[in-house]
Amino acid sequence: MSGGRRTWIPKKLGEISTIPFDFISDVQSGETLSSAKVMATVYSGVDAAPSAIISGSATINGTIVTQNIRAGVVGVIYSLLCHAHTSLGQVIEISTYCVIEPDLP
């Protein structure tokens, strides 16, 4: 997924999902991720507060940033943008889509 965009990640309304963003192809040897933030916007559908799906802060483990996603609006497709800074001063981004599906009865 590095440097690109996934088509979509499904998430059930009632679950909390951990979304990974892997920057392995974007960092140089010896370079590390120093900070990261994930932002959510609506790609398709209606949600007046799309940032409410972000749960807590992003976590960095090596070249992978993870972000917990919760709730959302059924049928809405969210665009998730992971914005990271590196130890060598790079600012790099990866984005993906997340679609909210109804919980099973």
JOMO-V559751 format. One record per pair of residues at least 6 apart in sequence whose C-alpha atoms are under 8 Angstrom apart, sorted by the first residue. I is the first residue (numbers start at 1). GAP is how many residues later the second one is. Records with the same first field share a line. If there is no record, write none. Layout:
I = GAP  GAP
//
This chain:
1 = 20  21  93
2 = 19  20  21  22  23  24  92
3 = 20  22  23  90  91
4 = 90  91  92
5 = 89  90  91  92
6 = 89  90  91
7 = 89  90
8 = 88  89  90  91
9 = 87  88  89  90
10 = 88  89  90  91
11 = 6  87  88  89  90
12 = 88  89  90  91
13 = 57  58  59  60  61  87  88  89  90
14 = 56  57  89
15 = 55  56
16 = 52  53  54  55
17 = 51  52  53
18 = 48  49  50  51
19 = 47  48  49  50
20 = 44  45  46  47
21 = 43  44  45  61  73  74
22 = 41  42  43
23 = 40  41  42  71
24 = 39  40
26 = 66
27 = 36  59
31 = 55  56  57
32 = 30  31  54  55  56
33 = 27  29  30  51  52  53  54
34 = 50  51  52  53
35 = 25  49  50  51
36 = 22  23  24  29  46  47  48  49
37 = 20  21  45  46  47
38 = 16  20  29  42  43  44  45
39 = 12  15  41  42  43
40 = 10  11  13  14  38  39  40  41
41 = 9  10  37  38  39
42 = 8  34  35  36  37
43 = 33  34  35  36  54
44 = 32  33  34
45 = 30  31  32
46 = 27  30
47 = 25  26  29
50 = 22  28
52 = 18  19  20
53 = 16  17  18  19
54 = 13  14  15  16
55 = 12  13  14  15
56 = 11  12
57 = 10  11
58 = 7  8  9  10
59 = 6  7  8
60 = 6
65 = 17
72 = 28
73 = 27
74 = 25  26  27  28
75 = 24  25  26  27
76 = 23  24
77 = 20  21  22  23
78 = 19  20  21
79 = 16  17  18  19
80 = 15  16  17  18
81 = 12  13  14  15
82 = 11  12  13
83 = 8  9  10  11
84 = 7  8  9
85 = 6  7
86 = 6
//
